[in-house]
Amino acid sequence: MPATGSSIRIKLKAFDHELLDQSCQRIVDTAEKTGARISGPIPLPTRKYVHAIVRPTALGRSSRTMEHYEIRVHKRLIDILESTGRTVDALMKLDLPGGVDISIKTSRG
């Protein structure tokens, strides 16, 4: 468990930006209730993956049809600069949706 005054960096990733923003707001509200100082949420660049699939025509003629599928990965960064023991406990009890990937790193300030 981090000591008083340590900092926590939280990175969030999700396909749905609305779900990601709701999760960020819940983390920020929880941390502010415990008296921590917060920076963020900071939007990071969105990764866009485009996949092209060749689909054969119905009659097998020489013309081909391309279908494009796109996946966007939205990211946010939250820095909790001055965390307390209560902050860490409150964040551990926080229940976030399954569609959000969370990465947490701590460092001593």
C-alpha positions, 0 to 999 in steps of 0.5 A: 500500500502506498504511503501518504504523499505518493502518486498514482497514475491510472491509464484507462482504455475502452472501445466505448468513449462514453463508458470510459468517460463515466469510469473516469468521472467515478474515479475522480469523484472517489479520489476527491472525496478522500482529499487527494489532489488530481490531475486529469482525466487527460485524453490520450490519442485514440488508436484506430484499427481498420481491417479490409476484407475482400468479399466474393461476389454472388456470381463469382465474377471478376469484380470484388467487394471490399468491406472495411471494419474499424475499431477505435481504442479510446484512452484516458490518463488520471494522475492522483498526485497526493494520495492517502491510505483512504484514497487507495482503499476507496479506489480498491472498493470501486466497481467499474464496468467490464469493458474498461481496461485499467492499468495502475502504477504507483510511485513515491512522491 
